[in-house]
C-alpha cells in the first residue's frame, strides 16, 4: 500500500468518526453528515474515486459491511420479545412489509420507470426503515411511549425482513433468467434457500455449543464469532450468489436466542465494528456517485419518492393497523414516518452492480436513487415529525424527569416526593420485593436489570433527563452511570458517594467513569440510611423573596442536606460535589433532613441555648 493510500485511509477514518461525533452533538442522523462528506470528497472535489482507487476491494468491503449489518439485524430478533410486541407492530412488519413490497414495486415501474425485475428487487430493499435513523428522530421529536414503541420495534425487526425480501427477489430473478421454466426455478430456489437457512442454523448451534460449554476462552469468543460470520457468508455465497445475506441473518437470530452471556459482549464488539464499517461504507458509496448520476435524478424519481411518502406509507399503515388498538392520531403519525437508512444504501450498493452484470442495465440506477430516497426521507421526516406529533398531541406530556436505579427506602421516598411535584419519575430495580414500597405508593416502576438490552427496548427514555444511581453498591452505581453517560450526558448521570472515596487511592474508581456525586462526599448510601433510621426524611420548601436559599442554609446549617431544586417549568437541578448549587427564588427545594417535629425541636433547643449563652454574665 503506497503512502497516498495510507493518507487517504487516515483521512476517511478521521472524517467518518468526526461525522458520527458531530451528528451526536447536533442530534441529527449521522447519514446526513456522512453523505455530505462523501459528496464533497467524490463528485465535489474529486479527491476520492473508490472504483479507480480501490478496484475489487470496494466490492469486498461492501459485501463484508452488509454481512455485519445483517448479522446485527439478526442479533436483534429475540423470539421471546417478538411474542410480546403489540399486534400493530407484528402486522406492520409482516403484512405491512409485504404490502410495501408490492406497492413500491408498482410505483417503481409506473412512476420511476424501472424495469419489472429491478423494481421487484428495489421494492424489497425499500421495505426497510432501520433503527439507526428512526431512533434519533424519535428522541428529537420526544414522542409518547406508545407510538414511539411501535415505530422503534418496526425499525428493529423490519431491517432483516426487508433484506430477505430483496435477496429472495434477486435470486429468483437471476435463477429464472438461466432456466426456461419459472416454476422449476422457484422450486430450486426454495430448496437452496431452505438448505442455506438450515445449515446456518446448525452452524449457529455449533457456535452456541462452543461458547456455552467453555470450549472457547472469553477473549476469543467475539473474534471467533466475527470469523464465523465471514465464513458463513462466503460459504453460502458459494452455494447461491448473495445467499450469504440470508446465512448471516439466520446466524444472528440463532445466537440472539441462545441465552448465553457472551452475546452481550459480541453485541458490543459488533456495534463498534458496525459504526466504523457503516461510516466508511456510506462515505465510499456516496463518493462513487458522479455529477452525471446526480443530474440523472429527474422528475420521475422525485415523483416516485413523493409516492412512497404520500401514498404508499399511509396506505400500508391504514391497511395493516385496521384492527389494532392504535388510535386514529397514532395511525396518522405512524403513516407519516418511514425514513430509510444505511441498510438500504448498503444492499443497493451490493445488488445494483450485480443486477447490471446479470443483464439488467437499469440496476445502475439503484444506488443514486437509494441515496435520493435516504436523504429525502430523513430530511422530510426529520423536519416534520416533531411538528406533526405536537399537532396530533402525541408528544411526551412531561420531560426533564429522573430515572432512579435502585429501590430502597431512601429512593422510594424521594421518588414519591418527586411524583407529588409532578416530575416524571421511574424507579428501576431487578428485585421485585424491593419495589414494593414504590408500587404501593403508585410510583412508576421498572422490574428488571437496567443495563440489559431488554430495558433499552422497553423503557421509554424520552421523559427523563437524569439518571440517579442510588443502590447500596458503589461499583454498580458507577457502572450504571458509565453505561448511560452517552444517553444522558455526563451532567445527566448522578450517583451516591462511596464510603471509602479517596482521590489519592490508586485503586479507586476513575472519576471519568463515575457520574456526578449527589450532595457531596459524605452522602454515601450507608450514611444516608443511618440518618433515615434516625428519623430523617425527604421534604420540600418553596424558595421566595422572604425565604431564599441562603436563608434555608442559615436556618438549618448541617441539619439538612439539599438534594435538588425544581424550577417553575419543572426542570431539575441536582446538588452535587461538582457544581455550585444555589437555586434562585421560585424554585422548589428538595432536601433531606430530620422530620418537621425534630427540626422544630432542634430549632427550639438552639434558641434556648443561644438565650442561655446570652444571659450568662461575662467572666
C-alpha angles and dihedrals in degrees: 000000000000126000092258091058092048092050091048091051090050091050092050092048092051094046094044096051091038091054091049091050094046091048089053091050093048094042093233129127110274089226091077095055094040090053091050090052092049094048091047094050095039120036091005106056098003089227094128123047106165097186093056099034099042105024112178090358089075093061091047092050091049091050094050092046092051090049091053092045093052092043085055089052091051091051088058094058107090111171093211090057095043090057090055099048120103123274089243092062093046092052092043091054101044108020093028092045093053092045090049090051092053097043095043089049090054091047091049090053102041101030108027093033097230121152119262094251096051091041092056092052093042091047091055092052092048090061089080123092105167137205092248090074104022098054096056089049092050092051092048093049093042094217121189116269097255100057093033089056092053094050094043095051092045090054093049098047102036096059098078091033092058091044090054090049089055095046093048090049092048094048093047090048095050095039095048091050088061095048130056094213111069092190092056089045091053092049093048091047092049092051092048093048092049090049092051091047093049093046091048091050090051090047089051092051089052089054090050090051091052092051100039097049095047095248087137128050115238095250091058099047097084095043091047090049091052089049089051091051092053092043094049091046095051096043092049090050088055089058097041128005108256089359085127089079089065092042096056092045091054091045090054092049092052093051092045091057097041096092094223119146093226091070091079091056090046090053091053093049089045091051093054092046093045093053092053094043094045092048093049092043095051093049093046095047091047089050090055088067115100130207086254091055091052092047090052090066096103142165094289091055092049091049090049091054091047090049090054092050102037103031115016102044097045091045093049093049092047092052098041097045097042096114099033133105094251114123122234092257091050091050090050092051095046088049090056097052124073112123117178124221150170098325091060094052093041095053092042088052088054103039099033096068090039090057090050090053089049090057102266100123096184088063084089088071092063097080099049091040091050090054090050090051093048097048094042096049095043092050096042096045092038093058098037105039099077094045093047093046090051093051091047090047093237100127122110107279092219136029137174094059131141132247109210117203115204124041115225136129091279098049094039091054092047092048091052091051091050090049089054088054088053092246113150105249136172125186115206129192136150091222113080093200092056089058093056097097092049093045092052089051090051092244111155110255139185118210110207146056108310093208093055127106088239089063091047091056098039105038115079103218098186096095093054128077097170138044118203116198103205107160124126090249113085093192092054091047088054091049091052093049092047091048095051101035089097091052099044102022124243092281090053098059117080131174142177119265125256123251089225102038110153118161091202092056107103089204094058120106113270114256088229088069098047132081123233113296111248114237096335147304092294093059099086122149093256094049094047092046091050090054090046090056088051089058104271117148142177115263139159138221133189115242114223141163090273095044113034129173089263089055090051092052091046092050100044105023111171091350092084136043116212108221106178144325131233119214123217089261091053098256116148127227115189122210107231140159090252099058139055101246112206112140116198129229115291093044123113109232117214112201141170114232145132115295119282092259091049091048090050092049091047091050091049091049091050089049093051091047092050091048091048092049090049092050094052113106115245110259 
